[in-house]
Amino acid sequence: MKCFCGSGETNEIKIEGDVGADPFWCNSCGCNLDIRDIPISHELAEELSTWAMKYGEWIDWNKDRLLLNGMELEDEFNQEGAALTEKVRRELGDKYQIQYALSASASFYAQNSINKKGGKVISSMNKKPKIKRVDLLNQDDIWNVVSSVLLEYGYQSENKEANEAFTVLQYYSEMESGGHESFLRWNSEYIEEIGITQYMEELIGVLEKIEAHEYARIEKKYGKEM
């Protein structure tokens, strides 16, 4: 499948919902792949297209806020997406590496709403999450489980390490979909509170801590300008 990678094609595929896009992406360069180029059955392609069109149904776009049952709707969307990803794996076989990217926009909207109201999130990290080994069969499963726990947790806690982990998740998710503008918009309240200089120092510090040095250099060079 053609993409923007150096070789011009990829076998590393990510399935992810986004507004106005096909659900297939190159997991290396981020190129949105044409669903017609994916060697899957017509029936599965139709299922995936129908699923992708549901992305964002949990958001009132006119008022830019989460619907009352938004968290439940996004959870249903993710469950369906994970099931469709398994169907794609079965049809494509071992030739392609397939990953499902969990949607997290509802949790970010909910967190942003809490921040604007000046509320606090009650930390669930004080209790060790109970995860079944059968739910951790591969790296995708581990990523999705960790993401779910962090999204339930959110910010506003004394747990520095957990907040740093949430920052990494939010950074990765927003950079994958909406870019810097989207990422900074989600954190606008916190940035206004502490100032852009301190915020960028915190973000760069977290990126350096996880050895994401290239991303840290980008933030050092362009972060404040964006």
C-alpha atoms as a printed R data frame, in Angstrom:
    type eleno elety resid chain resno       x       y      z
1   ATOM     1    CA   MET     A     1   0.000   0.000  0.000
2   ATOM     2    CA   LYS     A     2   1.397   3.360 -1.092
3   ATOM     3    CA   CYS     A     3   2.313   5.944  1.540
4   ATOM     4    CA   PHE     A     4   4.893   8.657  2.266
5   ATOM     5    CA   CYS     A     5   7.529   6.345  3.750
6   ATOM     6    CA   GLY     A     6  10.948   6.248  2.119
7   ATOM     7    CA   SER     A     7  10.129   2.987  0.370
8   ATOM     8    CA   GLY     A     8   6.853   4.416 -0.909
9   ATOM     9    CA   GLU     A     9   4.754   1.680  0.637
10  ATOM    10    CA   THR     A    10   4.001   0.086  3.985
11  ATOM    11    CA   ASN     A    11   2.968  -3.141  5.649
12  ATOM    12    CA   GLU     A    12   2.459  -1.450  9.034
13  ATOM    13    CA   ILE     A    13  -1.192  -0.436  9.249
14  ATOM    14    CA   LYS     A    14  -3.115   1.389 11.937
15  ATOM    15    CA   ILE     A    15  -6.914   1.330 12.086
16  ATOM    16    CA   GLU     A    16  -8.227   4.552 13.573
17  ATOM    17    CA   GLY     A    17 -11.377   6.632 13.303
18  ATOM    18    CA   ASP     A    18 -11.153  10.307 12.388
19  ATOM    19    CA   VAL     A    19 -13.403  12.956 10.885
20  ATOM    20    CA   GLY     A    20 -13.707  12.697  7.087
21  ATOM    21    CA   ALA     A    21 -10.969  10.070  6.693
22  ATOM    22    CA   ASP     A    22 -10.706   6.430  5.710
23  ATOM    23    CA   PRO     A    23  -9.956   4.254  8.765
24  ATOM    24    CA   PHE     A    24  -6.589   2.965  7.482
25  ATOM    25    CA   TRP     A    25  -3.303   4.747  8.195
26  ATOM    26    CA   CYS     A    26   0.376   4.008  7.736
27  ATOM    27    CA   ASN     A    27   1.657   3.388 11.244
28  ATOM    28    CA   SER     A    28   5.072   4.824 10.317
29  ATOM    29    CA   CYS     A    29   4.527   8.027  8.320
30  ATOM    30    CA   GLY     A    30   0.896   8.655  9.329
31  ATOM    31    CA   CYS     A    31  -0.415   8.751  5.750
32  ATOM    32    CA   ASN     A    32  -4.164   8.165  5.405
33  ATOM    33    CA   LEU     A    33  -4.513   5.098  3.161
34  ATOM    34    CA   ASP     A    34  -7.248   4.685  0.581
35  ATOM    35    CA   ILE     A    35  -9.547   1.913  1.765
36  ATOM    36    CA   ARG     A    36  -9.929   0.798 -1.865
37  ATOM    37    CA   ASP     A    37  -6.237  -0.152 -1.880
38  ATOM    38    CA   ILE     A    38  -6.583  -2.475  1.116
39  ATOM    39    CA   PRO     A    39  -6.911  -6.128 -0.035
40  ATOM    40    CA   ILE     A    40  -9.932  -6.991  2.101
41  ATOM    41    CA   SER     A    41 -13.397  -8.192  1.164
42  ATOM    42    CA   HIS     A    42 -16.032  -5.727 -0.017
43  ATOM    43    CA   GLU     A    43 -18.231  -6.651  2.933
44  ATOM    44    CA   LEU     A    44 -15.512  -5.859  5.482
45  ATOM    45    CA   ALA     A    45 -14.635  -2.619  3.694
46  ATOM    46    CA   GLU     A    46 -18.285  -1.574  3.961
47  ATOM    47    CA   GLU     A    47 -18.352  -2.444  7.667
48  ATOM    48    CA   LEU     A    48 -15.231  -0.372  8.285
49  ATOM    49    CA   SER     A    49 -16.511   2.613  6.304
50  ATOM    50    CA   THR     A    50 -19.803   2.570  8.189
51  ATOM    51    CA   TRP     A    51 -17.937   2.328 11.499
52  ATOM    52    CA   ALA     A    52 -15.572   5.177 10.605
53  ATOM    53    CA   MET     A    53 -18.512   7.480  9.844
54  ATOM    54    CA   LYS     A    54 -19.637   7.090 13.451
55  ATOM    55    CA   TYR     A    55 -16.490   8.787 14.739
56  ATOM    56    CA   GLY     A    56 -17.338  11.774 16.905
57  ATOM    57    CA   GLU     A    57 -21.026  10.922 17.384
58  ATOM    58    CA   TRP     A    58 -20.379  11.477 21.105
59  ATOM    59    CA   ILE     A    59 -19.539  15.165 20.505
60  ATOM    60    CA   ASP     A    60 -21.907  18.082 19.914
61  ATOM    61    CA   TRP     A    61 -19.797  19.767 17.246
62  ATOM    62    CA   ASN     A    62 -21.931  22.919 17.158
63  ATOM    63    CA   LYS     A    63 -21.390  23.559 20.871
64  ATOM    64    CA   ASP     A    64 -17.988  21.834 20.989
65  ATOM    65    CA   ARG     A    65 -18.841  19.716 23.996
66  ATOM    66    CA   LEU     A    66 -19.352  16.099 24.988
67  ATOM    67    CA   LEU     A    67 -22.850  14.577 24.908
68  ATOM    68    CA   LEU     A    68 -24.247  13.301 28.199
69  ATOM    69    CA   ASN     A    69 -23.754   9.683 27.107
70  ATOM    70    CA   GLY     A    70 -20.587  10.514 25.185
71  ATOM    71    CA   MET     A    71 -18.271   8.253 27.164
72  ATOM    72    CA   GLU     A    72 -20.552   5.262 26.579
73  ATOM    73    CA   LEU     A    73 -20.826   6.022 22.847
74  ATOM    74    CA   GLU     A    74 -17.060   6.247 22.456
75  ATOM    75    CA   ASP     A    75 -16.613   3.006 24.402
76  ATOM    76    CA   GLU     A    76 -19.020   1.253 22.022
77  ATOM    77    CA   PHE     A    77 -17.121   2.757 19.069
78  ATOM    78    CA   ASN     A    78 -13.830   1.398 20.422
79  ATOM    79    CA   GLN     A    79 -15.260  -2.050 21.051
80  ATOM    80    CA   GLU     A    80 -16.563  -2.216 17.487
81  ATOM    81    CA   GLY     A    81 -13.255  -0.898 16.142
82  ATOM    82    CA   ALA     A    82 -11.273  -3.554 18.013
83  ATOM    83    CA   ALA     A    83 -13.582  -6.287 16.677
84  ATOM    84    CA   LEU     A    84 -13.224  -5.016 13.096
85  ATOM    85    CA   THR     A    85  -9.452  -4.899 13.515
86  ATOM    86    CA   GLU     A    86  -9.470  -8.610 14.334
87  ATOM    87    CA   LYS     A    87 -11.461  -9.253 11.136
88  ATOM    88    CA   VAL     A    88  -8.874  -7.292  9.134
89  ATOM    89    CA   ARG     A    89  -6.041  -9.323 10.714
90  ATOM    90    CA   ARG     A    90  -7.774 -12.556  9.729
91  ATOM    91    CA   GLU     A    91  -8.264 -11.455  6.118
92  ATOM    92    CA   LEU     A    92  -4.798  -9.933  5.597
93  ATOM    93    CA   GLY     A    93  -2.848 -12.631  7.419
94  ATOM    94    CA   ASP     A    94   0.762 -12.275  8.521
95  ATOM    95    CA   LYS     A    95   1.838 -10.070  5.618
96  ATOM    96    CA   TYR     A    96   0.749  -6.910  7.429
97  ATOM    97    CA   GLN     A    97   1.179  -5.652 10.980
98  ATOM    98    CA   ILE     A    98  -2.215  -4.345 12.089
99  ATOM    99    CA   GLN     A    99  -2.788  -2.100 15.114
100 ATOM   100    CA   TYR     A   100  -5.976  -0.534 16.443
101 ATOM   101    CA   ALA     A   101  -5.697   3.021 17.803
102 ATOM   102    CA   LEU     A   102  -8.086   3.607 20.669
103 ATOM   103    CA   SER     A   103 -10.237   6.755 20.354
104 ATOM   104    CA   ALA     A   104  -9.778   9.021 23.368
105 ATOM   105    CA   SER     A   105 -11.503  12.261 22.375
106 ATOM   106    CA   ALA     A   106 -14.487  11.784 24.733
107 ATOM   107    CA   SER     A   107 -12.203  11.434 27.736
108 ATOM   108    CA   PHE     A   108 -10.261  14.529 26.722
109 ATOM   109    CA   TYR     A   109 -13.503  16.517 26.310
110 ATOM   110    CA   ALA     A   110 -14.662  15.336 29.720
111 ATOM   111    CA   GLN     A   111 -11.333  16.257 31.308
112 ATOM   112    CA   ASN     A   112 -11.345  19.674 29.643
113 ATOM   113    CA   SER     A   113 -14.867  20.323 30.935
114 ATOM   114    CA   ILE     A   114 -13.783  19.467 34.482
115 ATOM   115    CA   ASN     A   115 -10.777  21.766 34.219
116 ATOM   116    CA   LYS     A   116 -12.933  24.690 33.030
117 ATOM   117    CA   LYS     A   117 -15.288  24.222 35.957
118 ATOM   118    CA   GLY     A   118 -12.372  24.178 38.366
119 ATOM   119    CA   GLY     A   119 -13.214  20.686 39.565
120 ATOM   120    CA   LYS     A   120 -10.929  17.864 40.540
121 ATOM   121    CA   VAL     A   121 -10.751  14.340 39.322
122 ATOM   122    CA   ILE     A   122 -10.830  11.690 42.001
123 ATOM   123    CA   SER     A   123  -7.842   9.524 41.355
124 ATOM   124    CA   SER     A   124  -8.470   5.885 40.550
125 ATOM   125    CA   MET     A   125  -4.727   5.213 40.522
126 ATOM   126    CA   ASN     A   126  -4.708   4.649 44.255
127 ATOM   127    CA   LYS     A   127  -6.203   1.243 43.524
128 ATOM   128    CA   LYS     A   128  -4.297  -1.215 41.389
129 ATOM   129    CA   PRO     A   129  -6.266  -1.903 38.177
130 ATOM   130    CA   LYS     A   130  -7.290  -5.533 37.743
131 ATOM   131    CA   ILE     A   131  -6.427  -6.777 34.262
132 ATOM   132    CA   LYS     A   132  -6.961 -10.309 32.960
133 ATOM   133    CA   ARG     A   133  -3.935 -11.921 31.321
134 ATOM   134    CA   VAL     A   134  -6.152 -13.033 28.438
135 ATOM   135    CA   ASP     A   135  -6.706  -9.348 27.621
136 ATOM   136    CA   LEU     A   136  -2.955  -8.791 27.129
137 ATOM   137    CA   LEU     A   137  -2.105 -11.022 24.201
138 ATOM   138    CA   ASN     A   138   0.028  -8.519 22.261
139 ATOM   139    CA   GLN     A   139   1.462  -4.982 22.343
140 ATOM   140    CA   ASP     A   140  -1.757  -3.477 20.970
141 ATOM   141    CA   ASP     A   141  -3.728  -4.999 23.847
142 ATOM   142    CA   ILE     A   142  -1.239  -3.621 26.374
143 ATOM   143    CA   TRP     A   143  -1.356  -0.143 24.798
144 ATOM   144    CA   ASN     A   144  -5.156  -0.068 24.795
145 ATOM   145    CA   VAL     A   145  -5.463  -1.271 28.397
146 ATOM   146    CA   VAL     A   146  -2.893   1.241 29.656
147 ATOM   147    CA   SER     A   147  -4.618   3.992 27.654
148 ATOM   148    CA   SER     A   148  -8.007   3.122 29.160
149 ATOM   149    CA   VAL     A   149  -6.641   3.232 32.708
150 ATOM   150    CA   LEU     A   150  -4.914   6.572 32.149
151 ATOM   151    CA   LEU     A   151  -7.992   8.102 30.537
152 ATOM   152    CA   GLU     A   152 -10.122   7.123 33.515
153 ATOM   153    CA   TYR     A   153  -7.507   8.655 35.777
154 ATOM   154    CA   GLY     A   154  -6.877  11.992 34.016
155 ATOM   155    CA   TYR     A   155  -5.012  14.925 35.552
156 ATOM   156    CA   GLN     A   156  -5.575  16.716 38.868
157 ATOM   157    CA   SER     A   157  -3.763  14.377 41.215
158 ATOM   158    CA   GLU     A   158  -0.719  14.311 43.441
159 ATOM   159    CA   ASN     A   159   0.624  11.327 41.477
160 ATOM   160    CA   LYS     A   160   3.368  12.933 39.352
161 ATOM   161    CA   GLU     A   161   4.359   9.780 37.455
162 ATOM   162    CA   ALA     A   162   0.763   9.033 36.487
163 ATOM   163    CA   ASN     A   163   0.289  12.619 35.298
164 ATOM   164    CA   GLU     A   164   3.438  12.334 33.198
165 ATOM   165    CA   ALA     A   165   2.106   9.122 31.652
166 ATOM   166    CA   PHE     A   166  -1.198  10.848 30.879
167 ATOM   167    CA   THR     A   167   0.706  13.727 29.246
168 ATOM   168    CA   VAL     A   168   2.517  11.261 26.969
169 ATOM   169    CA   LEU     A   169  -0.767   9.568 26.029
170 ATOM   170    CA   GLN     A   170  -2.468  12.876 25.322
171 ATOM   171    CA   TYR     A   171   0.532  14.148 23.347
172 ATOM   172    CA   TYR     A   172   0.683  11.001 21.224
173 ATOM   173    CA   SER     A   173  -3.078  10.865 20.591
174 ATOM   174    CA   GLU     A   174  -3.502  14.519 19.661
175 ATOM   175    CA   MET     A   175  -0.352  14.691 17.544
176 ATOM   176    CA   GLU     A   176  -1.575  11.656 15.616
177 ATOM   177    CA   SER     A   177  -4.925  13.268 14.827
178 ATOM   178    CA   GLY     A   178  -5.119  17.033 15.297
179 ATOM   179    CA   GLY     A   179  -1.465  18.070 15.613
180 ATOM   180    CA   HIS     A   180   0.022  20.758 17.837
181 ATOM   181    CA   GLU     A   181  -2.984  23.060 17.603
182 ATOM   182    CA   SER     A   182  -5.325  20.371 18.888
183 ATOM   183    CA   PHE     A   183  -2.902  19.266 21.617
184 ATOM   184    CA   LEU     A   184  -2.356  22.791 22.948
185 ATOM   185    CA   ARG     A   185  -6.063  23.599 22.748
186 ATOM   186    CA   TRP     A   186  -6.858  20.703 25.074
187 ATOM   187    CA   ASN     A   187  -4.409  22.075 27.610
188 ATOM   188    CA   SER     A   188  -5.226  25.763 27.186
189 ATOM   189    CA   GLU     A   189  -6.602  26.177 30.712
190 ATOM   190    CA   TYR     A   190  -3.515  24.676 32.323
191 ATOM   191    CA   ILE     A   191  -1.197  26.636 30.021
192 ATOM   192    CA   GLU     A   192  -2.911  29.906 30.949
193 ATOM   193    CA   GLU     A   193  -2.542  28.997 34.614
194 ATOM   194    CA   ILE     A   194   1.213  28.247 34.634
195 ATOM   195    CA   GLY     A   195   2.383  30.032 31.488
196 ATOM   196    CA   ILE     A   196   3.628  28.630 28.185
197 ATOM   197    CA   THR     A   197   7.297  28.685 29.255
198 ATOM   198    CA   GLN     A   198   6.777  26.437 32.280
199 ATOM   199    CA   TYR     A   199   4.365  24.203 30.369
200 ATOM   200    CA   MET     A   200   6.873  23.612 27.551
201 ATOM   201    CA   GLU     A   201   9.592  22.854 30.119
202 ATOM   202    CA   GLU     A   202   7.337  20.235 31.715
203 ATOM   203    CA   LEU     A   203   6.410  18.698 28.348
204 ATOM   204    CA   ILE     A   204   9.996  18.592 27.097
205 ATOM   205    CA   GLY     A   205  11.092  17.077 30.415
206 ATOM   206    CA   VAL     A   206   8.565  14.236 30.038
207 ATOM   207    CA   LEU     A   207   9.585  13.594 26.416
208 ATOM   208    CA   GLU     A   208  13.250  13.475 27.407
209 ATOM   209    CA   LYS     A   209  12.408  11.118 30.275
210 ATOM   210    CA   ILE     A   210  10.910   8.536 27.897
211 ATOM   211    CA   GLU     A   211  13.822   9.085 25.468
212 ATOM   212    CA   ALA     A   212  11.633  10.688 22.799
213 ATOM   213    CA   HIS     A   213  14.556  12.981 22.024
214 ATOM   214    CA   GLU     A   214  13.522  13.900 18.475
215 ATOM   215    CA   TYR     A   215  10.111  15.094 19.672
216 ATOM   216    CA   ALA     A   216  11.753  16.964 22.543
217 ATOM   217    CA   ARG     A   217  14.039  18.784 20.091
218 ATOM   218    CA   ILE     A   218  11.040  19.791 17.977
219 ATOM   219    CA   GLU     A   219   9.277  21.207 21.029
220 ATOM   220    CA   LYS     A   220  12.403  23.080 22.094
221 ATOM   221    CA   LYS     A   221  12.745  24.666 18.682
222 ATOM   222    CA   TYR     A   222   9.120  25.343 17.702
223 ATOM   223    CA   GLY     A   223   6.949  24.738 20.778
224 ATOM   224    CA   LYS     A   224   6.429  28.323 21.950
225 ATOM   225    CA   GLU     A   225   5.840  29.580 18.405
226 ATOM   226    CA   MET     A   226   3.019  27.085 17.898
